[in-house]
Amino acid sequence: MAAQDYWHYPRTALADSVLMAFDSGLSHALTMFAPRRMGKTEFLLKDIAPRAEEHGWRVFYHSFMTDGDEAGEVFRLSLAEFAAGRMKSWLKPLTARVSAELLGVKAEFASQPASPQHSLTEIVQALASAGKTILLLDEAQILTRLPRNEELLGGLRTGLDINKDQLKVLFTGSSREGLRRMFSEARAPFFHFGTNIELPTLERGFCVHLAEAYRRSTGRPLDEWRLWEEFEAMGHVPGRLRAVVEAMVLNAELTLAEAVALKVHDIHDEVQYAKILKALPLLDRLVLQAVLASAPLFAEDTRTRIGITLGSPPPSTTAVQSAAERLLRDELITRRERGQYEISDPGFAQWLNALATTKEHP
């Protein structure tokens, strides 16, 4: 039995409510939104997965985050390999190629007889016949970015629709806009499929837990109330606070204030944010700034200010709308009610605010 990770803060009640919905047949599909670094993946792997296995479910986890343009095919192969664990005779012609491709091996199969490619619906059907299974699909909205995945998404929905008793699915995503494209648009592949839930914001108990984990690791005390103050200042992002405490574990000389100052800006994130901003056309950057400032995008005053910066007449409403649509497509902004927009990634919004402040006060 694997040793328990005492750094992990369990969300037991939420995990139990999800499994109750699946076990009872109340729901066959759930969709969970939470911004990056809020603990979605840890919740899936360390809360949902082990408890689901205790309830007799087989668990398949897949993250689409790093699959790039091949996200659909990598997912199909991963699911086929998982199904092949129980259905080796059914998927035997595919098994060798699955293993090779998933490991990134550049194998040549020209000398071997070509095997038919199993559709995702067939793979899902085989999976259902092998027993009850929960699919944990992390950052699922990434599949909607490329038209080539439309057939795969259709096959997945068909397979899940006809096997609701045996297969349950929990989709997660860090992009509201991406999830909207997947689940809320009338033409979306999973339109009105399942129930929306959100990952709750952690309360002070998380800070108590981190302080105890720190004491257990180092033998030194850590003020849980000061942790809570910093957690509030960080916008209740658990990944950021944990990085602060980890820095203090690795460097006993660091005070909490020094560790916060060290980790308040994530260097990797900032490099990525700078690349994103640099690649945007100037109009798109100005529209992004207007969204950050909560300015009404299509108002005359907003367009006039954008025109002054561009050194041209105010851009038309159509031009601003086109820029907003590009930002939506790239999941940099998301729609709110009544035609308003907001920055999708809170970390990106904080970085943009800091950048604006630096420019105002050199």
VOLO-250421 format. One record per residue: z, x, y of N, C-alpha, C in turn; residue in three letters. Coordinates in steps of 0.02 Angstrom, whole numbers, padded with zeros to 5 digits, always signed. Each point is the difference from the previous one (the first is absolute). Example, Ala and Ser with C-alpha at 12.3 -4.5 7.8 and 13.67 -1.06 7.14 Angstrom:
BEGIN
+00390+00660-00284+00000-00045+00059+00000+00045+00060ALA-00036-00018+00053+00003+00042+00059+00037-00039+00055SER
This chain:
BEGIN
+00000+00042-00060+00000-00042+00060+00000+00044+00062MET-00044-00014+00048-00006+00041+00060+00063-00007+00043ALA+00020+00056+00031+00058-00001+00044-00014-00044+00060ALA+00051-00036+00022-00009-00044+00058-00008+00041+00064GLN-00046-00020+00042-00011+00032+00064+00050-00028+00050ASP+00052+00040+00014+00053-00027+00043-00021-00002+00074TYR-00059+00027+00017-00025-00007+00068-00034-00068+00010TRP-00021-00030-00055-00035-00065+00006+00049-00056+00018HIS-00020-00038+00051+00040-00058+00021-00031-00062-00031TYR+00032-00029-00051-00031-00056-00036-00002-00064+00040PRO-00055-00035-00008-00008-00067+00030+00002-00050-00058ARG+00057-00003-00032+00007-00038-00062-00013-00074+00009THR+00027-00030+00053-00008-00072+00010-00073-00019+00009ALA-00037+00041+00038-00071-00015+00010-00039+00008-00065LEU+00015+00053-00037-00034+00010-00065+00013-00058-00047ALA+00062-00023-00002+00018-00056-00044-00035-00064+00021ASP-00008-00011+00065-00033-00061+00023-00075+00001-00018SER-00031+00059+00005-00070+00007-00019-00008-00015-00075VAL+00043+00031-00040-00006-00010-00073+00017-00071-00021LEU+00047-00031+00036+00015-00070-00014-00062-00044+00011MET-00036+00014+00055-00060-00039+00014-00052+00010-00055ALA-00006+00061-00026-00048+00013-00054+00024-00028-00067PHE+00063+00015-00017+00027-00023-00064-00002-00075-00008ASP+00016-00035+00054+00005-00073-00003-00068-00035+00003SER-00052+00037+00018-00065-00030+00009-00010-00031+00068GLY+00051+00009+00044-00005-00027+00068-00060+00030+00037LEU-00012+00064-00011-00056+00034+00033-00033+00048-00048SER-00064+00010+00008-00036+00050-00040-00025+00057+00043HIS+00005-00007+00067-00024+00052+00046+00040-00001+00064ALA+00019+00060+00022+00036+00008+00063-00034+00055+00040LEU+00002-00007+00066-00028+00050+00045+00054+00023+00048THR+00014+00065+00001+00054+00027+00042-00028+00046+00054MET+00016-00015+00063-00018+00044+00056+00060+00039+00023PHE-00011+00063+00017+00050+00041+00035-00037+00060+00028ALA+00018+00023+00061-00032+00060+00028+00015+00061-00044PRO-00035+00054+00014+00011+00062-00036+00071+00026+00009ARG+00024+00033-00052+00066+00033-00002+00058-00050+00000ARG-00014-00062-00018+00053-00050-00004+00028-00006-00072MET-00030+00035-00047+00027+00001-00068-00035-00045-00050GLY-00062-00021+00013-00035-00044-00046-00009+00032-00069LYS-00026+00061-00001-00016+00032-00063+00064+00013-00040THR+00052+00022+00033+00063+00012-00035+00028-00065-00028GLU-00008-00054+00036+00022-00065-00024-00038-00019-00064PHE-00065+00011+00000-00040-00017-00059+00020+00042-00060LEU+00006+00065+00010+00010+00046-00056+00072+00004-00024LEU+00048-00007+00046+00070+00010-00019+00042-00063-00004LYS-00027-00055+00028+00036-00063-00005-00037-00049-00045ASP-00061-00016+00018-00038-00050-00038-00016+00024-00071ILE-00030+00059-00006-00026+00023-00065+00054+00003-00054ALA+00057+00035+00012+00050+00004-00055+00030-00068-00017PRO+00012-00042+00050+00030-00065-00014-00050-00045-00036ARG-00064+00006+00018-00051-00039-00035-00003+00019-00074ALA+00004+00065-00014+00000+00023-00070+00061-00025-00038GLU+00056-00004+00035+00060-00028-00031-00010-00074-00018GLU-00042-00034+00039-00015-00071-00012-00056-00009-00051HIS-00024+00055-00028-00051-00005-00052-00071+00003+00024GLY-00011+00017+00064-00067+00006+00026-00026+00071-00009TRP-00065+00007-00014-00032+00065+00008-00020+00006+00074ARG+00003+00060+00026-00011+00010+00072-00057+00049+00012VAL-00048-00020+00040-00055+00044+00022+00006+00009+00075PHE+00005+00063+00021+00003+00016+00072-00062+00039+00019TYR-00029-00018+00057-00057+00038+00026+00001+00000+00076HIS-00007+00059+00030-00006+00006+00072-00072+00015+00019SER-00026-00035+00050-00068+00011+00023-00003+00048+00059PHE+00057+00028+00019+00005+00038+00062-00045+00061+00002MET-00007+00036-00056-00036+00064+00002-00067-00003-00037THR-00024-00060-00017-00060-00004-00041-00065+00002+00040ASP+00004-00008+00066-00058+00005+00043-00054-00051-00018GLY-00063+00022+00005-00057-00045-00011-00006-00021-00073ASP+00035+00035-00045-00004-00017-00072+00059-00042-00022GLU+00034-00033+00047+00061-00037-00016-00012-00052-00055ALA-00055-00036+00005-00014-00052-00049-00010+00027-00070GLY-00040+00052-00006-00015+00028-00066+00061+00034-00030GLU+00038+00036+00041+00061+00033-00025+00049-00053-00026VAL+00006-00055+00036+00044-00054-00023-00024-00029-00066PHE-00065-00013-00006-00027-00028-00062+00014+00046-00059ARG-00010+00065+00011+00012+00048-00054+00075+00006-00016LEU+00042-00002+00051+00072+00004-00012+00025-00060-00040SER-00024-00059+00018+00020-00060-00036-00027+00001-00071LEU-00061+00025-00009-00028+00006-00067+00041+00047-00043ALA+00021+00056+00029+00041+00047-00038+00066-00031-00019GLU+00030-00039+00045+00063-00033-00015-00010-00051-00056PHE-00053-00039+00005-00015-00049-00052-00015+00034-00066ALA-00033+00058+00002-00018+00036-00060+00062+00023-00039ALA+00056+00006+00034+00061+00019-00034+00020-00049-00054GLY-00017-00064+00011+00015-00052-00049-00063-00026-00035ARG-00057+00014+00029-00063-00029-00024-00051+00055-00016MET+00022+00052-00036-00043+00058-00010-00064-00017-00037LYS+00003-00044-00047-00060-00017-00037-00050-00037+00044SER+00025-00044+00043-00043-00039+00044-00034+00044+00052TRP+00038+00050+00025-00027+00042+00054-00018+00070-00024LEU-00005+00011-00065-00011+00067-00026-00060+00036+00031LYS-00058-00032+00009-00057+00037+00030+00014+00025+00070PRO+00048-00030+00035+00013+00017+00070+00055+00051+00009LEU+00045+00004-00051+00062+00037+00010-00010+00073+00021THR-00046+00036-00034-00009+00071+00017-00025+00009+00071ALA-00047-00043+00021-00026+00007+00068+00053-00017+00052ARG+00040-00050-00015+00054-00019+00045+00046+00059+00012VAL+00024+00031-00054+00047+00055+00006-00031+00058+00039SER-00062+00016-00015-00033+00056+00034-00008-00013+00074ALA-00023-00060+00018-00013-00014+00070+00065-00004+00040GLU+00051-00029-00030+00063-00006+00037+00032+00068+00012LEU-00012+00047-00044+00027+00067+00009-00044+00043+00044LEU-00056-00028+00022-00045+00037+00044-00041+00052-00037GLY-00006-00008-00064-00038+00049-00040-00074-00014+00008VAL-00038+00050+00015-00073-00008+00007-00032+00008-00069LYS+00010-00051-00041-00026+00003-00069-00072-00027-00002ALA-00039+00026-00044-00068-00022-00010-00003-00044-00062GLU-00027-00060+00009-00004-00045-00057-00072-00015-00019PHE-00046+00041+00027-00071-00014-00013-00016+00004-00074ALA+00035+00044-00037-00015+00008-00071+00031-00054-00043SER+00042-00042+00031+00033-00053-00038-00035-00066+00014GLN+00000-00045-00050-00030-00066+00012+00035-00036+00057PRO-00039-00032+00043+00030-00035+00056+00040-00060-00024ALA+00060-00009+00026+00041-00058-00019-00005-00052+00055SER+00001-00064-00018-00004-00053+00052+00061+00001+00044PRO-00011-00015+00064+00056-00001+00047+00033-00068-00002GLN+00064-00001-00014+00037-00062-00003+00014-00024+00071HIS-00011-00065+00012+00015-00028+00065+00075-00005+00009SER+00021-00005+00063+00071-00006+00013+00029-00064-00030LEU-00039-00053+00001+00023-00063-00031+00014+00010-00074THR-00043+00036-00035+00010+00014-00071+00062+00042-00011GLU+00010+00050+00043+00059+00043-00007+00064-00040+00012ILE-00001-00043+00051+00058-00042+00014+00013-00047-00058VAL-00053-00028-00030+00008-00044-00057+00032+00036-00059GLN-00022+00062-00012+00029+00040-00054+00074+00014+00014ALA+00014+00014+00063+00069+00015+00019+00045-00061-00013LEU-00025-00059+00018+00039-00062-00010+00012-00013-00074ALA-00049+00015-00042+00008-00014-00072+00050+00047-00032SER+00018+00055+00034+00047+00049-00027+00072-00017+00016ALA+00012-00049+00043+00069-00017+00016+00010-00008+00075GLY+00058-00026+00019+00011-00015+00071+00010+00064+00040LYS-00034+00002+00057-00005+00061+00041+00006-00017+00074THR+00034+00044+00036+00003-00005+00073-00041+00057+00029ILE-00046-00018+00044-00041+00049+00036+00030+00012+00069LEU+00017+00061+00016+00026+00019+00065-00056+00039+00036LEU-00032-00032+00047-00060+00028+00033+00018+00018+00072LEU+00008+00065+00012+00026+00027+00063-00057+00015+00048ASP+00006-00023+00063-00051+00008+00051-00067-00031-00022GLU+00005-00061-00027-00058-00033-00030-00055-00015+00051ALA+00018-00006+00064-00050-00018+00050-00055+00052+00007GLN+00012+00060-00024-00050+00054+00004-00064-00020-00038ILE+00007-00042-00051-00059-00022-00038-00049-00039+00042LEU+00023-00031+00054-00045-00042+00041-00042+00040+00049THR+00010+00064+00005-00034+00040+00051-00074+00011-00015ARG-00019-00004-00064-00069+00013-00019-00030-00060-00035LEU-00060-00021+00021-00034-00057-00032-00009+00010-00074PRO-00006+00063-00022-00013+00014-00071+00056-00027-00046ARG+00059-00013+00029+00056-00023-00041+00004-00076-00007ASN-00048-00035+00031+00003-00073-00002-00004-00028-00071GLU-00045+00028-00040-00007-00023-00070+00064+00014-00039GLU+00028+00059+00010+00061+00018-00035+00057-00047+00019LEU+00007-00015+00064+00053-00044+00023-00009-00070-00029LEU-00063-00022-00002-00014-00065-00031+00019-00001-00073GLY-00015+00054-00036+00019+00005-00070+00075+00001-00010GLY+00034+00035+00045+00073+00003-00005+00030-00069+00010LEU-00024-00036+00051+00028-00067+00013-00014-00046-00059ARG-00061+00003-00027-00016-00043-00057+00046+00015-00059THR+00009+00064-00014+00043+00019-00056+00072-00022+00009GLY+00025+00007+00061+00069-00021+00014+00007-00076-00001LEU-00051-00035+00025+00002-00073+00001+00005-00030-00069ASP-00037+00027-00047-00003-00029-00067+00055+00026-00046ILE+00041+00047+00025+00054+00028-00041+00067-00001+00036ASN+00012-00054+00037+00060-00005+00041+00065+00004-00039LYS-00001-00025-00062+00062+00000-00039+00019+00070-00023ASP-00049+00042-00013+00013+00066-00027+00000+00055+00053GLN-00037-00010+00054-00007+00052+00050+00027-00024+00068LEU+00045+00039+00028+00026-00012+00067-00019+00060+00043LYS-00006-00011+00065-00021+00056+00044+00039-00002+00065VAL+00021+00060+00021+00031+00009+00065-00043+00049+00040LEU-00033-00027+00051-00041+00042+00045+00045+00023+00058PHE-00008+00063+00021+00033+00022+00061-00052+00029+00048THR+00017+00001+00064-00044+00030+00050+00038+00018+00063GLY-00023+00052+00034+00030+00020+00063-00043-00019+00059SER-00054-00037-00012-00044-00023+00053-00004-00076-00001SER+00025-00032+00052-00006-00073+00004-00073-00020+00002ARG-00040+00038+00038-00071-00018+00006-00035+00006-00067GLU+00015+00054-00037-00031+00008-00065+00019-00055-00048GLY+00064-00018+00000+00023-00054-00044-00030-00067+00022LEU-00009-00010+00065-00031-00061+00024-00072-00005-00026ARG-00036+00056+00002-00069+00000-00026-00002-00017-00074ARG+00052+00019-00036+00001-00009-00073+00025-00069-00020MET+00047-00029+00040+00033-00061-00023-00006-00060+00046PHE-00017+00010+00064+00004-00055+00047-00066-00026+00026SER-00052+00041+00000-00064-00024+00023-00031-00048-00051GLU-00036-00050+00025-00028-00051-00045-00045+00031-00054ALA-00034+00055+00017-00045+00032-00048+00033+00058-00036ARG+00066+00009+00011+00035+00057-00030+00002-00008-00076ALA-00002+00057-00036-00001-00003-00074+00061-00033-00030PRO+00058+00006+00033+00061-00029-00025+00027-00053+00048PHE-00045-00039+00029+00020-00051+00048+00051-00048-00031PHE+00057-00007+00034+00054-00044-00022+00022+00015-00071HIS+00003+00064-00017+00021+00022-00067+00071+00027+00004PHE+00048-00037-00026+00068+00024-00001+00039-00015+00063GLY+00061+00026+00003+00048-00014+00053+00015+00063+00039THR+00004-00005+00066+00016+00057+00042+00075+00011+00006ASN+00022+00062-00008+00069+00018+00012+00000+00065+00041ILE+00056+00015+00032+00006+00062+00038+00059+00040-00026GLU-00007+00065+00004+00055+00045-00019+00052-00002+00055LEU+00060-00025-00015+00050-00008+00053+00021+00067+00031PRO+00018-00002+00063+00027+00059+00035+00068+00017-00029THR+00012+00063-00013+00064+00022-00028+00055-00004+00052LEU+00060-00017-00023+00058-00006+00044+00044+00063-00007GLU+00061-00004+00025+00044+00058+00004+00018+00029-00068ARG-00003-00042-00052+00016+00024-00067-00044+00059-00020GLY-00061+00002+00026-00044+00057-00015+00029+00065+00027PHE+00028-00004+00060+00030+00060+00031+00063+00022-00037CYS+00039-00049-00022+00060+00016-00041-00022+00036-00063VAL-00053-00025-00031-00025+00030-00062-00025+00071+00012HIS-00038+00011+00055-00025+00067+00015+00057+00049+00014LEU+00051-00023+00036+00057+00043+00015+00035+00021-00065ALA+00006-00046-00047+00031+00016-00064-00043+00048-00041GLU-00066-00010+00000-00045+00045-00036+00002+00070+00030ALA+00005+00004+00066+00006+00065+00034+00065+00034-00021TYR+00056-00037+00000+00064+00029-00020-00002+00024-00073ARG-00033-00040-00042-00005+00019-00071-00041+00063-00009ARG-00051+00009+00041-00044+00059-00006+00031+00063+00030SER+00038-00008+00055+00022+00059+00038+00076+00010-00001THR+00038-00054-00015+00072+00004+00005+00025-00007+00071GLY-00046-00014+00047+00019-00007+00070-00005-00073+00022ARG+00041-00022+00046-00003-00070+00024-00057-00009+00050PRO-00021-00062+00007-00051-00018+00049+00018-00068+00028LEU+00003-00004+00066+00023-00060+00034-00052-00056-00009ASP+00019-00052-00039-00047-00054-00014-00016-00041+00061GLU+00048-00004+00049-00013-00038+00061-00052+00035+00044TRP+00004+00067+00002-00050+00038+00037-00069-00007-00034ARG+00000-00001-00066-00063-00011-00035-00030-00068+00018LEU+00043-00050+00004-00023-00068+00016-00030-00002+00071TRP+00032+00035+00047-00026+00003+00068-00070+00031+00002GLU-00008+00055-00038-00065+00033-00002-00052-00044-00035GLU+00022-00035-00053-00044-00045-00037-00026-00055+00045PHE+00044-00028+00041-00021-00051+00048-00050+00028+00050GLU+00014+00061+00025-00044+00032+00049-00069+00014-00030ALA-00003+00011-00066-00064+00015-00034-00038-00063-00019MET+00026-00058+00018-00034-00062-00017+00011-00022-00072GLY+00056+00023-00030+00018-00018-00069-00053+00021-00051HIS-00027+00060+00010-00049+00027-00048+00037+00047-00048VAL+00012-00021-00062+00041+00039-00046-00030+00069-00016PRO-00066+00005-00003-00031+00064-00015+00017+00053+00051GLY+00005-00020+00063+00015+00048+00054+00072+00023-00004ARG+00047-00047-00011+00070+00019-00003+00014+00044-00062LEU-00032-00017-00055+00011+00041-00059-00026+00071+00011ARG-00055+00008+00035-00026+00067+00016+00051+00039+00041ALA+00034-00034+00046+00052+00033+00041+00057+00025-00044VAL+00024-00042-00046+00056+00019-00043-00022+00055-00048VAL-00061-00003-00025-00024+00053-00044-00002+00067+00036GLU-00019-00001+00064-00001+00063+00039+00071+00029+00005ALA+00050-00043+00008+00069+00023+00004+00026+00026-00066MET-00024-00028-00056+00019+00026-00066-00028+00071-00009VAL-00063+00009+00022-00033+00065-00010+00023+00053+00049LEU+00028-00021+00057+00024+00048+00050+00069-00022+00023ASN+00051+00032-00027+00069-00019+00014+00019+00010+00073ALA-00039+00040+00037+00016+00013+00070-00021-00056+00047GLU-00043-00044-00024-00026-00053+00043+00052-00055+00011LEU+00008-00019+00062+00039-00060+00015-00046-00061-00006THR+00029-00059+00000-00041-00060-00004-00048-00005+00059LEU+00025+00015+00060-00042-00004+00059-00058+00050-00004ALA+00014+00060-00025-00053+00051-00007-00051-00021-00052GLU+00023-00029-00055-00046-00022-00053-00044-00057+00025ALA+00028-00045+00039-00040-00055+00029-00053+00029+00046VAL+00020+00047+00043-00048+00030+00046-00056+00036-00038ALA+00019+00030-00057-00049+00037-00041-00049-00047-00034LEU+00025-00058-00022-00041-00045-00041-00026-00061+00037LYS+00017-00007+00064-00021-00060+00036-00075-00007+00001VAL-00036+00056-00001-00073-00001-00003-00022+00030-00066HIS-00037-00038-00038-00027+00024-00064-00065+00039+00015ASP+00002+00066-00013-00056+00043+00017-00065-00022-00034ILE+00005-00016-00065-00060-00022-00037-00029-00063+00031HIS+00043-00049+00014-00023-00062+00030-00032+00013+00068ASP+00031+00043+00040-00026+00012+00067-00069+00032-00002GLU-00011+00045-00048-00066+00031-00007-00052-00054-00017VAL+00019-00046-00046-00046-00053-00018-00013-00048+00059GLN+00053-00016+00036-00008-00044+00059-00047+00031+00051TYR+00008+00066+00012-00043+00034+00048-00073-00002-00022ALA-00012+00008-00064-00069-00003-00026-00029-00069+00009LYS+00040-00051-00014-00023-00069+00008-00020-00013+00072ILE+00044+00019+00046-00012-00013+00071-00062+00037+00025LEU-00007+00062-00021-00057+00041+00023-00066-00028-00024LYS+00000-00032-00059-00063-00025-00029-00022-00066+00031ALA+00044-00032+00038-00018-00066+00029-00044+00008+00062LEU-00050-00045+00008-00037-00002+00063+00049-00016+00057PRO-00018+00021+00061+00045-00008+00057+00019-00073+00011LEU-00048-00045-00006+00016-00071+00010+00052-00024-00051LEU-00008+00021-00062+00048-00020-00052+00070+00027+00015ASP+00002+00062+00026+00065+00029+00018+00033-00039+00056ARG-00039-00022+00048+00028-00038+00056+00022-00070-00022LEU-00037-00029-00046+00021-00064-00028+00065+00009-00040VAL+00005+00054-00036+00061+00016-00037+00059+00007+00048LEU-00010+00034+00056+00053+00007+00050+00020-00068+00028GLN-00049-00044+00010+00016-00067+00026+00041-00040-00051ALA-00016+00008-00064+00039-00033-00052+00071+00027+00000VAL+00007+00066+00006+00066+00031+00002+00042-00027+00058LEU-00032-00013+00056+00034-00025+00060+00009-00076-00001ALA-00023-00032-00055+00003-00073-00006-00038-00035+00056SER-00053+00032+00024-00042-00030+00052-00049-00049-00032ALA-00015-00055+00033-00050-00047-00025-00069+00033+00001PRO-00028+00011-00059-00060+00041-00005-00059-00024+00041LEU-00010-00066+00003-00061-00025+00029+00009-00025+00072PHE+00061+00010+00027+00012-00020+00069-00039+00045+00047ALA-00018-00027+00058-00040+00038+00049+00037+00062+00023GLU+00065-00005+00012+00038+00058+00023-00002+00057-00051ASP+00008-00018-00065-00001+00051-00053-00068+00034-00003THR-00053-00040+00003-00068+00028-00004-00017+00041+00062ARG+00028-00020+00058-00011+00038+00061+00032+00069-00006THR+00062+00003-00025+00034+00065-00009-00038+00044-00049ARG-00025-00030-00053-00039+00038-00048-00064+00027+00033ILE-00032-00040+00041-00061+00021+00034+00013+00058+00048GLY+00057-00002+00035+00018+00054+00047+00006+00066-00039ILE+00034-00003-00058+00009+00061-00040-00067+00024-00027THR-00043-00047-00018-00067+00019-00025-00046+00025+00056LEU+00018-00017+00064-00044+00016+00056-00061-00043+00001GLY+00009-00063-00018-00056-00046-00005+00024-00071+00017SER-00046-00047+00005+00022-00070+00010+00043-00022-00059PRO+00041-00051+00009+00042-00023-00056-00042-00017-00061PRO+00021+00021-00059-00038-00018-00060+00002-00076-00011PRO-00051-00026-00031-00003-00072-00013+00052-00019-00053SER+00014-00065-00001+00045-00025-00052-00027+00016-00070THR-00065-00005-00007-00032+00015-00065+00011+00073-00020THR-00006+00046+00049+00010+00071-00015+00072+00014-00022ALA+00047-00032+00035+00071+00010-00017+00014-00030-00069VAL-00030-00058-00013+00008-00032-00066-00026+00044-00055GLN-00058+00031+00012-00029+00045-00051+00046+00059-00013SER+00029+00028+00053+00047+00056-00009+00061-00022-00039ALA+00026-00060+00015+00058-00026-00036-00017-00010-00074ALA-00060-00024-00014-00020-00011-00069-00004+00065-00038GLU-00023+00054+00033-00002+00065-00033+00070+00024-00016ARG+00046-00010+00047+00070+00021-00011+00032-00042-00055LEU-00018-00064-00004+00025-00042-00054-00027+00023-00067LEU-00065+00016-00002-00032+00022-00062+00033+00064-00026ARG+00018+00045+00047+00032+00063-00020+00076-00007-00008ASP+00025-00063+00007+00071-00016-00010+00046+00037+00048GLU-00026+00016+00059+00042+00031+00052+00038-00053+00039LEU-00028-00059+00005+00035-00056+00032-00003-00060-00047ILE+00041-00049+00014+00000-00061-00040+00006-00060+00046THR-00024-00057-00023+00003-00061+00041+00070-00030-00003ARG+00020-00028+00056+00060-00041+00003-00022-00070+00018ARG+00048-00044+00011-00018-00069+00018-00032-00002+00069GLU-00039-00052+00012-00030-00015+00065-00043+00057+00027ARG-00036+00033-00044-00048+00050+00021+00030+00065+00024GLY+00065+00011-00011+00031+00063+00020-00006+00051-00057GLN+00010+00063+00019-00007+00054-00048+00061+00046+00005TYR+00011+00041-00053+00052+00051+00002-00022+00059-00042GLU+00030+00058+00013-00015+00060-00039+00027-00010-00071ILE-00042+00014-00050+00020-00014-00070+00057+00044-00024SER-00003+00064+00016+00050+00049-00025+00051+00013+00055ASP+00064-00019-00010+00051+00012+00051+00006+00074+00019PRO-00010+00044-00050+00003+00072+00015-00055+00021+00047GLY-00060-00027-00009-00056+00014+00044+00015-00026+00070PHE+00030-00059+00004+00018-00029+00066+00050+00045+00036ALA+00050+00024-00036+00050+00045+00030-00032+00064+00025GLN-00046+00027-00041-00034+00062+00019-00043-00011+00063TRP-00035-00056+00003-00041-00016+00059+00043-00008+00062LEU+00057-00033-00008+00046-00007+00056+00025+00067+00025ASN+00019+00043-00047+00023+00067+00018-00054+00040+00035ALA-00062-00007-00024-00057+00035+00029-00012-00025+00072LEU+00005-00065+00011-00009-00028+00066+00054+00024+00048ALA+00062+00004-00025+00055+00024+00042-00009+00072+00020THR-00025+00042-00049-00012+00070+00014-00052+00009+00054THR-00053-00042-00001-00053+00006+00049+00023-00023+00068LYS+00046-00049+00001+00025-00024+00064+00049+00049+00031GLU+00035+00037-00043+00052+00047+00024-00013+00069-00031HIS-00048+00036+00025-00018+00066-00030+00057+00050+00009PRO
